[in-house]
Amino acid sequence: MEKALRAWLDSHGLWAIVFAVLGVIVTLAVVLVVGGFWLAR
């Protein structure tokens, strides 16, 4: 697992990590907002 992760990081670099983290944050934010509206109605 760790070797595959290191190979992925070596081939993709820092930008892949940045975009992955941003994607997760945006997805969580959208889920929270939509879930909040859905619960509030």
Long-range contacts (C-beta under 8 A, 24 or more apart in sequence): none
